């Protein structure tokens, strides 16, 4: 599978799922959730805190790390230490 260079309906549908997920995970009103599409797919999440600062989750568009974490979770993810 080669690199993606377009924003397509699958990307937009996935953003819809992410809004729904964030709404329920963080108990937010939908009006407090903004959707941005970073065309280089490096910015995956931004969180704005009460003091106005922003934390970003940045990484290259590569599913190897999430798949590795799902297959081989750390001790913290398993609930053991």
Steps between C-alpha positions, in 0.01 A plus 500: 500500500650829394476839664165677491498841342132591512228561754222262405165388638668234718711771666193713563299205634787414735500862628128460573572186702777682689264787592245248627771314695640820656150612595438185703852436632548852634133587569517809278232689315542465124527880476829478695656259247664639186616292206814593311655298220877522483584422138843355582335274762749593773263672746275234651353683799498839671370562851442854623519540876320748726803730505499523118806280446481226239646150509552325166544133414724487193634203306550381147206329335597141570281231657790281614522658847125478583492141372809415708339653810181300438687171451760551775357733767729639768466401864313828568252426219441149642442642848806323644818662623 
